[in-house]
Amino acid sequence: MSIYKYERIIYWSEEDKAFFVEVPELPGCMSDGTTPAEALENAEVIISEWLETAKERGQEIPEPKGKLMYA
């Protein structure tokens, strides 16, 4: 499995009782899991699928920029 260099934001959703991972540089790219590790593992799969779909559609693939903002 590839490890992509896109920023990931992980947070807990009390409403969903799950951890979520958002990838801000890839619009709409997010995953979930019952643990932080599972959510991050799922994010790698979703990032790969996002990139594959973008390539198939001829969309521009954003270059990873790393940390986008400070908390």
CHARMM internal coordinates of N, CA and C (Angstrom, degrees):
IC EDIT
DIST 1 N 1 CA 1.4518
DIST 1 CA 1 C 1.5272
ANGL 1 N 1 CA 1 C 108.79
DIST 1 C 2 N 1.3151
ANGL 1 CA 1 C 2 N 116.73
DIHE 1 N 1 CA 1 C 2 N 137.02
DIST 2 N 2 CA 1.4574
ANGL 1 C 2 N 2 CA 121.50
DIHE 1 CA 1 C 2 N 2 CA 176.84
DIST 2 CA 2 C 1.5201
ANGL 2 N 2 CA 2 C 110.40
DIHE 1 C 2 N 2 CA 2 C -78.19
DIST 2 C 3 N 1.3112
ANGL 2 CA 2 C 3 N 115.24
DIHE 2 N 2 CA 2 C 3 N 150.16
DIST 3 N 3 CA 1.4617
ANGL 2 C 3 N 3 CA 120.71
DIHE 2 CA 2 C 3 N 3 CA 172.41
DIST 3 CA 3 C 1.5286
ANGL 3 N 3 CA 3 C 105.55
DIHE 2 C 3 N 3 CA 3 C -109.81
DIST 3 C 4 N 1.2994
ANGL 3 CA 3 C 4 N 115.61
DIHE 3 N 3 CA 3 C 4 N 113.25
DIST 4 N 4 CA 1.4554
ANGL 3 C 4 N 4 CA 121.42
DIHE 3 CA 3 C 4 N 4 CA -178.06
DIST 4 CA 4 C 1.5179
ANGL 4 N 4 CA 4 C 110.07
DIHE 3 C 4 N 4 CA 4 C -86.21
DIST 4 C 5 N 1.3335
ANGL 4 CA 4 C 5 N 116.88
DIHE 4 N 4 CA 4 C 5 N 150.27
DIST 5 N 5 CA 1.4583
ANGL 4 C 5 N 5 CA 122.41
DIHE 4 CA 4 C 5 N 5 CA -173.35
DIST 5 CA 5 C 1.5223
ANGL 5 N 5 CA 5 C 113.44
DIHE 4 C 5 N 5 CA 5 C -97.14
DIST 5 C 6 N 1.3095
ANGL 5 CA 5 C 6 N 116.92
DIHE 5 N 5 CA 5 C 6 N 23.86
DIST 6 N 6 CA 1.4624
ANGL 5 C 6 N 6 CA 120.74
DIHE 5 CA 5 C 6 N 6 CA 177.24
DIST 6 CA 6 C 1.5217
ANGL 6 N 6 CA 6 C 109.87
DIHE 5 C 6 N 6 CA 6 C -82.20
DIST 6 C 7 N 1.3297
ANGL 6 CA 6 C 7 N 115.41
DIHE 6 N 6 CA 6 C 7 N 146.49
DIST 7 N 7 CA 1.4635
ANGL 6 C 7 N 7 CA 120.46
DIHE 6 CA 6 C 7 N 7 CA 176.27
DIST 7 CA 7 C 1.5269
ANGL 7 N 7 CA 7 C 109.46
DIHE 6 C 7 N 7 CA 7 C -62.17
DIST 7 C 8 N 1.3220
ANGL 7 CA 7 C 8 N 115.57
DIHE 7 N 7 CA 7 C 8 N 142.76
DIST 8 N 8 CA 1.4642
ANGL 7 C 8 N 8 CA 122.01
DIHE 7 CA 7 C 8 N 8 CA 175.30
DIST 8 CA 8 C 1.5196
ANGL 8 N 8 CA 8 C 108.55
DIHE 7 C 8 N 8 CA 8 C -127.07
DIST 8 C 9 N 1.3038
ANGL 8 CA 8 C 9 N 115.42
DIHE 8 N 8 CA 8 C 9 N 137.45
DIST 9 N 9 CA 1.4638
ANGL 8 C 9 N 9 CA 120.88
DIHE 8 CA 8 C 9 N 9 CA 175.95
DIST 9 CA 9 C 1.5190
ANGL 9 N 9 CA 9 C 106.73
DIHE 8 C 9 N 9 CA 9 C -115.80
DIST 9 C 10 N 1.3299
ANGL 9 CA 9 C 10 N 116.28
DIHE 9 N 9 CA 9 C 10 N 123.60
DIST 10 N 10 CA 1.4603
ANGL 9 C 10 N 10 CA 120.56
DIHE 9 CA 9 C 10 N 10 CA -178.34
DIST 10 CA 10 C 1.5210
ANGL 10 N 10 CA 10 C 108.93
DIHE 9 C 10 N 10 CA 10 C -113.38
DIST 10 C 11 N 1.3191
ANGL 10 CA 10 C 11 N 115.60
DIHE 10 N 10 CA 10 C 11 N 138.26
DIST 11 N 11 CA 1.4670
ANGL 10 C 11 N 11 CA 119.81
DIHE 10 CA 10 C 11 N 11 CA 178.74
DIST 11 CA 11 C 1.5231
ANGL 11 N 11 CA 11 C 109.87
DIHE 10 C 11 N 11 CA 11 C -152.27
DIST 11 C 12 N 1.3074
ANGL 11 CA 11 C 12 N 115.05
DIHE 11 N 11 CA 11 C 12 N 159.56
DIST 12 N 12 CA 1.4654
ANGL 11 C 12 N 12 CA 123.55
DIHE 11 CA 11 C 12 N 12 CA 178.50
DIST 12 CA 12 C 1.5154
ANGL 12 N 12 CA 12 C 108.68
DIHE 11 C 12 N 12 CA 12 C -94.08
DIST 12 C 13 N 1.3336
ANGL 12 CA 12 C 13 N 116.81
DIHE 12 N 12 CA 12 C 13 N 136.19
DIST 13 N 13 CA 1.4583
ANGL 12 C 13 N 13 CA 122.41
DIHE 12 CA 12 C 13 N 13 CA 173.61
DIST 13 CA 13 C 1.5193
ANGL 13 N 13 CA 13 C 108.17
DIHE 12 C 13 N 13 CA 13 C -110.50
DIST 13 C 14 N 1.3037
ANGL 13 CA 13 C 14 N 115.83
DIHE 13 N 13 CA 13 C 14 N 110.80
DIST 14 N 14 CA 1.4656
ANGL 13 C 14 N 14 CA 120.57
DIHE 13 CA 13 C 14 N 14 CA 178.66
DIST 14 CA 14 C 1.5250
ANGL 14 N 14 CA 14 C 110.00
DIHE 13 C 14 N 14 CA 14 C -63.95
DIST 14 C 15 N 1.3194
ANGL 14 CA 14 C 15 N 116.20
DIHE 14 N 14 CA 14 C 15 N -38.97
DIST 15 N 15 CA 1.4665
ANGL 14 C 15 N 15 CA 121.15
DIHE 14 CA 14 C 15 N 15 CA -179.48
DIST 15 CA 15 C 1.5304
ANGL 15 N 15 CA 15 C 111.74
DIHE 14 C 15 N 15 CA 15 C -60.91
DIST 15 C 16 N 1.3392
ANGL 15 CA 15 C 16 N 116.33
DIHE 15 N 15 CA 15 C 16 N -43.25
DIST 16 N 16 CA 1.4665
ANGL 15 C 16 N 16 CA 121.04
DIHE 15 CA 15 C 16 N 16 CA -177.48
DIST 16 CA 16 C 1.5253
ANGL 16 N 16 CA 16 C 112.95
DIHE 15 C 16 N 16 CA 16 C -92.66
DIST 16 C 17 N 1.3286
ANGL 16 CA 16 C 17 N 116.02
DIHE 16 N 16 CA 16 C 17 N -10.85
DIST 17 N 17 CA 1.4709
ANGL 16 C 17 N 17 CA 121.01
DIHE 16 CA 16 C 17 N 17 CA -176.81
DIST 17 CA 17 C 1.5290
ANGL 17 N 17 CA 17 C 110.61
DIHE 16 C 17 N 17 CA 17 C 54.46
DIST 17 C 18 N 1.3357
ANGL 17 CA 17 C 18 N 115.00
DIHE 17 N 17 CA 17 C 18 N 47.78
DIST 18 N 18 CA 1.4589
ANGL 17 C 18 N 18 CA 121.00
DIHE 17 CA 17 C 18 N 18 CA -178.31
DIST 18 CA 18 C 1.5234
ANGL 18 N 18 CA 18 C 109.56
DIHE 17 C 18 N 18 CA 18 C -152.30
DIST 18 C 19 N 1.3236
ANGL 18 CA 18 C 19 N 115.05
DIHE 18 N 18 CA 18 C 19 N 158.95
DIST 19 N 19 CA 1.4576
ANGL 18 C 19 N 19 CA 121.52
DIHE 18 CA 18 C 19 N 19 CA 171.94
DIST 19 CA 19 C 1.5223
ANGL 19 N 19 CA 19 C 107.72
DIHE 18 C 19 N 19 CA 19 C -91.27
DIST 19 C 20 N 1.3285
ANGL 19 CA 19 C 20 N 115.95
DIHE 19 N 19 CA 19 C 20 N 140.69
DIST 20 N 20 CA 1.4595
ANGL 19 C 20 N 20 CA 121.96
DIHE 19 CA 19 C 20 N 20 CA 178.38
DIST 20 CA 20 C 1.5222
ANGL 20 N 20 CA 20 C 109.19
DIHE 19 C 20 N 20 CA 20 C -120.30
DIST 20 C 21 N 1.3206
ANGL 20 CA 20 C 21 N 115.58
DIHE 20 N 20 CA 20 C 21 N 146.68
DIST 21 N 21 CA 1.4565
ANGL 20 C 21 N 21 CA 122.73
DIHE 20 CA 20 C 21 N 21 CA 174.05
DIST 21 CA 21 C 1.5180
ANGL 21 N 21 CA 21 C 107.37
DIHE 20 C 21 N 21 CA 21 C -123.46
DIST 21 C 22 N 1.3259
ANGL 21 CA 21 C 22 N 115.90
DIHE 21 N 21 CA 21 C 22 N 124.90
DIST 22 N 22 CA 1.4648
ANGL 21 C 22 N 22 CA 121.52
DIHE 21 CA 21 C 22 N 22 CA 174.90
DIST 22 CA 22 C 1.5210
ANGL 22 N 22 CA 22 C 108.13
DIHE 21 C 22 N 22 CA 22 C -109.63
DIST 22 C 23 N 1.3312
ANGL 22 CA 22 C 23 N 115.68
DIHE 22 N 22 CA 22 C 23 N 145.70
DIST 23 N 23 CA 1.4643
ANGL 22 C 23 N 23 CA 122.52
DIHE 22 CA 22 C 23 N 23 CA 177.33
DIST 23 CA 23 C 1.5257
ANGL 23 N 23 CA 23 C 105.92
DIHE 22 C 23 N 23 CA 23 C -117.25
DIST 23 C 24 N 1.3460
ANGL 23 CA 23 C 24 N 117.35
DIHE 23 N 23 CA 23 C 24 N 91.35
DIST 24 N 24 CA 1.4740
ANGL 23 C 24 N 24 CA 121.01
DIHE 23 CA 23 C 24 N 24 CA -171.31
DIST 24 CA 24 C 1.5274
ANGL 24 N 24 CA 24 C 115.15
DIHE 23 C 24 N 24 CA 24 C -57.66
DIST 24 C 25 N 1.3223
ANGL 24 CA 24 C 25 N 117.99
DIHE 24 N 24 CA 24 C 25 N -30.83
DIST 25 N 25 CA 1.4689
ANGL 24 C 25 N 25 CA 120.18
DIHE 24 CA 24 C 25 N 25 CA -177.62
DIST 25 CA 25 C 1.5211
ANGL 25 N 25 CA 25 C 112.98
DIHE 24 C 25 N 25 CA 25 C -75.22
DIST 25 C 26 N 1.3430
ANGL 25 CA 25 C 26 N 116.43
DIHE 25 N 25 CA 25 C 26 N -13.98
DIST 26 N 26 CA 1.4618
ANGL 25 C 26 N 26 CA 121.45
DIHE 25 CA 25 C 26 N 26 CA 179.50
DIST 26 CA 26 C 1.5280
ANGL 26 N 26 CA 26 C 107.75
DIHE 25 C 26 N 26 CA 26 C -118.85
DIST 26 C 27 N 1.3175
ANGL 26 CA 26 C 27 N 117.85
DIHE 26 N 26 CA 26 C 27 N 94.93
DIST 27 N 27 CA 1.4681
ANGL 26 C 27 N 27 CA 121.71
DIHE 26 CA 26 C 27 N 27 CA -174.24
DIST 27 CA 27 C 1.5298
ANGL 27 N 27 CA 27 C 113.38
DIHE 26 C 27 N 27 CA 27 C -50.34
DIST 27 C 28 N 1.3188
ANGL 27 CA 27 C 28 N 115.26
DIHE 27 N 27 CA 27 C 28 N 128.54
DIST 28 N 28 CA 1.4569
ANGL 27 C 28 N 28 CA 121.61
DIHE 27 CA 27 C 28 N 28 CA 177.72
DIST 28 CA 28 C 1.5114
ANGL 28 N 28 CA 28 C 114.39
DIHE 27 C 28 N 28 CA 28 C 81.17
DIST 28 C 29 N 1.3144
ANGL 28 CA 28 C 29 N 117.80
DIHE 28 N 28 CA 28 C 29 N 0.30
DIST 29 N 29 CA 1.4641
ANGL 28 C 29 N 29 CA 121.82
DIHE 28 CA 28 C 29 N 29 CA -177.30
DIST 29 CA 29 C 1.5234
ANGL 29 N 29 CA 29 C 109.53
DIHE 28 C 29 N 29 CA 29 C -87.27
DIST 29 C 30 N 1.3363
ANGL 29 CA 29 C 30 N 115.43
DIHE 29 N 29 CA 29 C 30 N 111.78
DIST 30 N 30 CA 1.4567
ANGL 29 C 30 N 30 CA 120.17
DIHE 29 CA 29 C 30 N 30 CA 178.05
DIST 30 CA 30 C 1.5160
ANGL 30 N 30 CA 30 C 109.86
DIHE 29 C 30 N 30 CA 30 C -154.72
DIST 30 C 31 N 1.3252
ANGL 30 CA 30 C 31 N 115.12
DIHE 30 N 30 CA 30 C 31 N 159.16
DIST 31 N 31 CA 1.4620
ANGL 30 C 31 N 31 CA 121.26
DIHE 30 CA 30 C 31 N 31 CA 179.10
DIST 31 CA 31 C 1.5191
ANGL 31 N 31 CA 31 C 108.71
DIHE 30 C 31 N 31 CA 31 C -140.78
DIST 31 C 32 N 1.3328
ANGL 31 CA 31 C 32 N 114.74
DIHE 31 N 31 CA 31 C 32 N 174.08
DIST 32 N 32 CA 1.4620
ANGL 31 C 32 N 32 CA 119.14
DIHE 31 CA 31 C 32 N 32 CA 176.93
DIST 32 CA 32 C 1.5176
ANGL 32 N 32 CA 32 C 109.10
DIHE 31 C 32 N 32 CA 32 C -142.36
DIST 32 C 33 N 1.3361
ANGL 32 CA 32 C 33 N 114.57
DIHE 32 N 32 CA 32 C 33 N 171.51
DIST 33 N 33 CA 1.4556
ANGL 32 C 33 N 33 CA 120.84
DIHE 32 CA 32 C 33 N 33 CA 177.58
DIST 33 CA 33 C 1.5107
ANGL 33 N 33 CA 33 C 110.36
DIHE 32 C 33 N 33 CA 33 C -173.51
DIST 33 C 34 N 1.3161
ANGL 33 CA 33 C 34 N 115.94
DIHE 33 N 33 CA 33 C 34 N 165.69
DIST 34 N 34 CA 1.4645
ANGL 33 C 34 N 34 CA 120.18
DIHE 33 CA 33 C 34 N 34 CA -179.25
DIST 34 CA 34 C 1.5214
ANGL 34 N 34 CA 34 C 112.09
DIHE 33 C 34 N 34 CA 34 C -80.33
DIST 34 C 35 N 1.3397
ANGL 34 CA 34 C 35 N 117.11
DIHE 34 N 34 CA 34 C 35 N -17.35
DIST 35 N 35 CA 1.4666
ANGL 34 C 35 N 35 CA 122.64
DIHE 34 CA 34 C 35 N 35 CA 175.46
DIST 35 CA 35 C 1.5257
ANGL 35 N 35 CA 35 C 108.03
DIHE 34 C 35 N 35 CA 35 C -130.72
DIST 35 C 36 N 1.3342
ANGL 35 CA 35 C 36 N 117.64
DIHE 35 N 35 CA 35 C 36 N 161.13
DIST 36 N 36 CA 1.4698
ANGL 35 C 36 N 36 CA 118.94
DIHE 35 CA 35 C 36 N 36 CA 175.89
DIST 36 CA 36 C 1.5329
ANGL 36 N 36 CA 36 C 111.54
DIHE 35 C 36 N 36 CA 36 C -58.72
DIST 36 C 37 N 1.3353
ANGL 36 CA 36 C 37 N 117.29
DIHE 36 N 36 CA 36 C 37 N -40.79
DIST 37 N 37 CA 1.4675
ANGL 36 C 37 N 37 CA 120.67
DIHE 36 CA 36 C 37 N 37 CA -179.45
DIST 37 CA 37 C 1.5254
ANGL 37 N 37 CA 37 C 111.31
DIHE 36 C 37 N 37 CA 37 C -62.87
DIST 37 C 38 N 1.3264
ANGL 37 CA 37 C 38 N 116.57
DIHE 37 N 37 CA 37 C 38 N -42.75
DIST 38 N 38 CA 1.4639
ANGL 37 C 38 N 38 CA 120.03
DIHE 37 CA 37 C 38 N 38 CA 179.39
DIST 38 CA 38 C 1.5222
ANGL 38 N 38 CA 38 C 110.66
DIHE 37 C 38 N 38 CA 38 C -64.92
DIST 38 C 39 N 1.3272
ANGL 38 CA 38 C 39 N 117.56
DIHE 38 N 38 CA 38 C 39 N -42.08
DIST 39 N 39 CA 1.4656
ANGL 38 C 39 N 39 CA 120.76
DIHE 38 CA 38 C 39 N 39 CA 179.72
DIST 39 CA 39 C 1.5296
ANGL 39 N 39 CA 39 C 110.61
DIHE 38 C 39 N 39 CA 39 C -62.92
DIST 39 C 40 N 1.3392
ANGL 39 CA 39 C 40 N 117.32
DIHE 39 N 39 CA 39 C 40 N -40.60
DIST 40 N 40 CA 1.4610
ANGL 39 C 40 N 40 CA 120.54
DIHE 39 CA 39 C 40 N 40 CA 178.37
DIST 40 CA 40 C 1.5271
ANGL 40 N 40 CA 40 C 111.81
DIHE 39 C 40 N 40 CA 40 C -68.38
DIST 40 C 41 N 1.3160
ANGL 40 CA 40 C 41 N 116.69
DIHE 40 N 40 CA 40 C 41 N -39.83
DIST 41 N 41 CA 1.4609
ANGL 40 C 41 N 41 CA 120.47
DIHE 40 CA 40 C 41 N 41 CA 176.81
DIST 41 CA 41 C 1.5250
ANGL 41 N 41 CA 41 C 110.42
DIHE 40 C 41 N 41 CA 41 C -61.91
DIST 41 C 42 N 1.3251
ANGL 41 CA 41 C 42 N 116.35
DIHE 41 N 41 CA 41 C 42 N -44.12
DIST 42 N 42 CA 1.4643
ANGL 41 C 42 N 42 CA 120.79
DIHE 41 CA 41 C 42 N 42 CA 177.81
DIST 42 CA 42 C 1.5262
ANGL 42 N 42 CA 42 C 111.10
DIHE 41 C 42 N 42 CA 42 C -63.63
DIST 42 C 43 N 1.3346
ANGL 42 CA 42 C 43 N 116.84
DIHE 42 N 42 CA 42 C 43 N -32.76
DIST 43 N 43 CA 1.4655
ANGL 42 C 43 N 43 CA 120.50
DIHE 42 CA 42 C 43 N 43 CA 179.59
DIST 43 CA 43 C 1.5236
ANGL 43 N 43 CA 43 C 111.00
DIHE 42 C 43 N 43 CA 43 C -62.04
DIST 43 C 44 N 1.3306
ANGL 43 CA 43 C 44 N 117.74
DIHE 43 N 43 CA 43 C 44 N -37.23
DIST 44 N 44 CA 1.4639
ANGL 43 C 44 N 44 CA 120.14
DIHE 43 CA 43 C 44 N 44 CA 179.18
DIST 44 CA 44 C 1.5269
ANGL 44 N 44 CA 44 C 110.70
DIHE 43 C 44 N 44 CA 44 C -61.40
DIST 44 C 45 N 1.3180
ANGL 44 CA 44 C 45 N 116.61
DIHE 44 N 44 CA 44 C 45 N -40.84
DIST 45 N 45 CA 1.4671
ANGL 44 C 45 N 45 CA 121.13
DIHE 44 CA 44 C 45 N 45 CA 178.60
DIST 45 CA 45 C 1.5305
ANGL 45 N 45 CA 45 C 109.87
DIHE 44 C 45 N 45 CA 45 C -65.11
DIST 45 C 46 N 1.3276
ANGL 45 CA 45 C 46 N 116.11
DIHE 45 N 45 CA 45 C 46 N -45.73
DIST 46 N 46 CA 1.4705
ANGL 45 C 46 N 46 CA 120.82
DIHE 45 CA 45 C 46 N 46 CA -177.41
DIST 46 CA 46 C 1.5215
ANGL 46 N 46 CA 46 C 111.01
DIHE 45 C 46 N 46 CA 46 C -66.27
DIST 46 C 47 N 1.3371
ANGL 46 CA 46 C 47 N 117.63
DIHE 46 N 46 CA 46 C 47 N -39.00
DIST 47 N 47 CA 1.4676
ANGL 46 C 47 N 47 CA 120.43
DIHE 46 CA 46 C 47 N 47 CA 177.10
DIST 47 CA 47 C 1.5267
ANGL 47 N 47 CA 47 C 109.48
DIHE 46 C 47 N 47 CA 47 C -60.48
DIST 47 C 48 N 1.3193
ANGL 47 CA 47 C 48 N 116.57
DIHE 47 N 47 CA 47 C 48 N -46.94
DIST 48 N 48 CA 1.4665
ANGL 47 C 48 N 48 CA 121.45
DIHE 47 CA 47 C 48 N 48 CA 179.14
DIST 48 CA 48 C 1.5301
ANGL 48 N 48 CA 48 C 110.80
DIHE 47 C 48 N 48 CA 48 C -57.70
DIST 48 C 49 N 1.3246
ANGL 48 CA 48 C 49 N 116.33
DIHE 48 N 48 CA 48 C 49 N -45.81
DIST 49 N 49 CA 1.4681
ANGL 48 C 49 N 49 CA 120.37
DIHE 48 CA 48 C 49 N 49 CA 179.57
DIST 49 CA 49 C 1.5187
ANGL 49 N 49 CA 49 C 111.38
DIHE 48 C 49 N 49 CA 49 C -66.31
DIST 49 C 50 N 1.3327
ANGL 49 CA 49 C 50 N 117.50
DIHE 49 N 49 CA 49 C 50 N -38.57
DIST 50 N 50 CA 1.4636
ANGL 49 C 50 N 50 CA 121.46
DIHE 49 CA 49 C 50 N 50 CA 178.67
DIST 50 CA 50 C 1.5243
ANGL 50 N 50 CA 50 C 109.16
DIHE 49 C 50 N 50 CA 50 C -60.72
DIST 50 C 51 N 1.3387
ANGL 50 CA 50 C 51 N 116.33
DIHE 50 N 50 CA 50 C 51 N -48.48
DIST 51 N 51 CA 1.4689
ANGL 50 C 51 N 51 CA 120.88
DIHE 50 CA 50 C 51 N 51 CA -178.65
DIST 51 CA 51 C 1.5236
ANGL 51 N 51 CA 51 C 111.74
DIHE 50 C 51 N 51 CA 51 C -63.89
DIST 51 C 52 N 1.3212
ANGL 51 CA 51 C 52 N 117.30
DIHE 51 N 51 CA 51 C 52 N -41.33
DIST 52 N 52 CA 1.4657
ANGL 51 C 52 N 52 CA 121.68
DIHE 51 CA 51 C 52 N 52 CA 178.78
DIST 52 CA 52 C 1.5279
ANGL 52 N 52 CA 52 C 111.08
DIHE 51 C 52 N 52 CA 52 C -61.64
DIST 52 C 53 N 1.3306
ANGL 52 CA 52 C 53 N 116.22
DIHE 52 N 52 CA 52 C 53 N -44.70
DIST 53 N 53 CA 1.4681
ANGL 52 C 53 N 53 CA 120.81
DIHE 52 CA 52 C 53 N 53 CA 179.54
DIST 53 CA 53 C 1.5237
ANGL 53 N 53 CA 53 C 110.69
DIHE 52 C 53 N 53 CA 53 C -64.64
DIST 53 C 54 N 1.3339
ANGL 53 CA 53 C 54 N 116.90
DIHE 53 N 53 CA 53 C 54 N -42.72
DIST 54 N 54 CA 1.4672
ANGL 53 C 54 N 54 CA 120.40
DIHE 53 CA 53 C 54 N 54 CA 179.33
DIST 54 CA 54 C 1.5273
ANGL 54 N 54 CA 54 C 110.66
DIHE 53 C 54 N 54 CA 54 C -61.30
DIST 54 C 55 N 1.3331
ANGL 54 CA 54 C 55 N 117.30
DIHE 54 N 54 CA 54 C 55 N -42.36
DIST 55 N 55 CA 1.4700
ANGL 54 C 55 N 55 CA 120.71
DIHE 54 CA 54 C 55 N 55 CA 178.39
DIST 55 CA 55 C 1.5198
ANGL 55 N 55 CA 55 C 110.85
DIHE 54 C 55 N 55 CA 55 C -62.59
DIST 55 C 56 N 1.3378
ANGL 55 CA 55 C 56 N 117.06
DIHE 55 N 55 CA 55 C 56 N -43.50
DIST 56 N 56 CA 1.4658
ANGL 55 C 56 N 56 CA 121.07
DIHE 55 CA 55 C 56 N 56 CA 179.74
DIST 56 CA 56 C 1.5229
ANGL 56 N 56 CA 56 C 111.60
DIHE 55 C 56 N 56 CA 56 C -61.38
DIST 56 C 57 N 1.3227
ANGL 56 CA 56 C 57 N 116.34
DIHE 56 N 56 CA 56 C 57 N -33.81
DIST 57 N 57 CA 1.4722
ANGL 56 C 57 N 57 CA 121.36
DIHE 56 CA 56 C 57 N 57 CA -178.72
DIST 57 CA 57 C 1.5241
ANGL 57 N 57 CA 57 C 112.74
DIHE 56 C 57 N 57 CA 57 C -87.38
DIST 57 C 58 N 1.3271
ANGL 57 CA 57 C 58 N 116.97
DIHE 57 N 57 CA 57 C 58 N -4.85
DIST 58 N 58 CA 1.4539
ANGL 57 C 58 N 58 CA 120.54
DIHE 57 CA 57 C 58 N 58 CA -178.61
DIST 58 CA 58 C 1.5111
ANGL 58 N 58 CA 58 C 113.41
DIHE 57 C 58 N 58 CA 58 C 75.82
DIST 58 C 59 N 1.3202
ANGL 58 CA 58 C 59 N 116.48
DIHE 58 N 58 CA 58 C 59 N 20.74
DIST 59 N 59 CA 1.4651
ANGL 58 C 59 N 59 CA 120.41
DIHE 58 CA 58 C 59 N 59 CA 179.95
DIST 59 CA 59 C 1.5245
ANGL 59 N 59 CA 59 C 110.63
DIHE 58 C 59 N 59 CA 59 C -80.65
DIST 59 C 60 N 1.3095
ANGL 59 CA 59 C 60 N 114.99
DIHE 59 N 59 CA 59 C 60 N 153.95
DIST 60 N 60 CA 1.4589
ANGL 59 C 60 N 60 CA 120.91
DIHE 59 CA 59 C 60 N 60 CA 176.68
DIST 60 CA 60 C 1.5360
ANGL 60 N 60 CA 60 C 109.27
DIHE 59 C 60 N 60 CA 60 C -69.17
DIST 60 C 61 N 1.3196
ANGL 60 CA 60 C 61 N 116.34
DIHE 60 N 60 CA 60 C 61 N 136.56
DIST 61 N 61 CA 1.4618
ANGL 60 C 61 N 61 CA 122.02
DIHE 60 CA 60 C 61 N 61 CA 178.25
DIST 61 CA 61 C 1.5248
ANGL 61 N 61 CA 61 C 107.68
DIHE 60 C 61 N 61 CA 61 C -98.40
DIST 61 C 62 N 1.3401
ANGL 61 CA 61 C 62 N 117.71
DIHE 61 N 61 CA 61 C 62 N 117.96
DIST 62 N 62 CA 1.4641
ANGL 61 C 62 N 62 CA 119.75
DIHE 61 CA 61 C 62 N 62 CA 179.45
DIST 62 CA 62 C 1.5323
ANGL 62 N 62 CA 62 C 111.39
DIHE 61 C 62 N 62 CA 62 C -65.52
DIST 62 C 63 N 1.3284
ANGL 62 CA 62 C 63 N 116.16
DIHE 62 N 62 CA 62 C 63 N 140.58
DIST 63 N 63 CA 1.4621
ANGL 62 C 63 N 63 CA 120.88
DIHE 62 CA 62 C 63 N 63 CA 173.27
DIST 63 CA 63 C 1.5275
ANGL 63 N 63 CA 63 C 107.81
DIHE 62 C 63 N 63 CA 63 C -76.26
DIST 63 C 64 N 1.3303
ANGL 63 CA 63 C 64 N 117.77
DIHE 63 N 63 CA 63 C 64 N 138.48
DIST 64 N 64 CA 1.4687
ANGL 63 C 64 N 64 CA 119.49
DIHE 63 CA 63 C 64 N 64 CA 177.19
DIST 64 CA 64 C 1.5262
ANGL 64 N 64 CA 64 C 110.24
DIHE 63 C 64 N 64 CA 64 C -62.05
DIST 64 C 65 N 1.3170
ANGL 64 CA 64 C 65 N 116.18
DIHE 64 N 64 CA 64 C 65 N 132.85
DIST 65 N 65 CA 1.4598
ANGL 64 C 65 N 65 CA 121.15
DIHE 64 CA 64 C 65 N 65 CA -179.95
DIST 65 CA 65 C 1.5213
ANGL 65 N 65 CA 65 C 112.20
DIHE 64 C 65 N 65 CA 65 C -108.98
DIST 65 C 66 N 1.3240
ANGL 65 CA 65 C 66 N 116.70
DIHE 65 N 65 CA 65 C 66 N -8.73
DIST 66 N 66 CA 1.4585
ANGL 65 C 66 N 66 CA 118.86
DIHE 65 CA 65 C 66 N 66 CA -178.47
DIST 66 CA 66 C 1.5200
ANGL 66 N 66 CA 66 C 110.26
DIHE 65 C 66 N 66 CA 66 C 81.62
DIST 66 C 67 N 1.3031
ANGL 66 CA 66 C 67 N 115.12
DIHE 66 N 66 CA 66 C 67 N -148.27
DIST 67 N 67 CA 1.4634
ANGL 66 C 67 N 67 CA 121.14
DIHE 66 CA 66 C 67 N 67 CA -176.13
DIST 67 CA 67 C 1.5161
ANGL 67 N 67 CA 67 C 110.91
DIHE 66 C 67 N 67 CA 67 C -61.81
DIST 67 C 68 N 1.3374
ANGL 67 CA 67 C 68 N 116.54
DIHE 67 N 67 CA 67 C 68 N 122.90
DIST 68 N 68 CA 1.4553
ANGL 67 C 68 N 68 CA 121.38
DIHE 67 CA 67 C 68 N 68 CA -176.36
DIST 68 CA 68 C 1.5220
ANGL 68 N 68 CA 68 C 113.64
DIHE 67 C 68 N 68 CA 68 C -94.48
DIST 68 C 69 N 1.3359
ANGL 68 CA 68 C 69 N 116.33
DIHE 68 N 68 CA 68 C 69 N -28.05
DIST 69 N 69 CA 1.4690
ANGL 68 C 69 N 69 CA 119.27
DIHE 68 CA 68 C 69 N 69 CA -178.40
DIST 69 CA 69 C 1.5112
ANGL 69 N 69 CA 69 C 109.61
DIHE 68 C 69 N 69 CA 69 C -152.96
DIST 69 C 70 N 1.2965
ANGL 69 CA 69 C 70 N 115.05
DIHE 69 N 69 CA 69 C 70 N 164.54
DIST 70 N 70 CA 1.4470
ANGL 69 C 70 N 70 CA 121.06
DIHE 69 CA 69 C 70 N 70 CA -179.96
DIST 70 CA 70 C 1.4997
ANGL 70 N 70 CA 70 C 110.45
DIHE 69 C 70 N 70 CA 70 C -104.34
DIST 70 C 71 N 1.3246
ANGL 70 CA 70 C 71 N 116.97
DIHE 70 N 70 CA 70 C 71 N 143.69
DIST 71 N 71 CA 1.4605
ANGL 70 C 71 N 71 CA 121.87
DIHE 70 CA 70 C 71 N 71 CA 179.41
DIST 71 CA 71 C 1.5124
ANGL 71 N 71 CA 71 C 109.91
DIHE 70 C 71 N 71 CA 71 C -84.67
END
COOR INIT
IC SEED 1 N 1 CA 1 C
IC BUILD
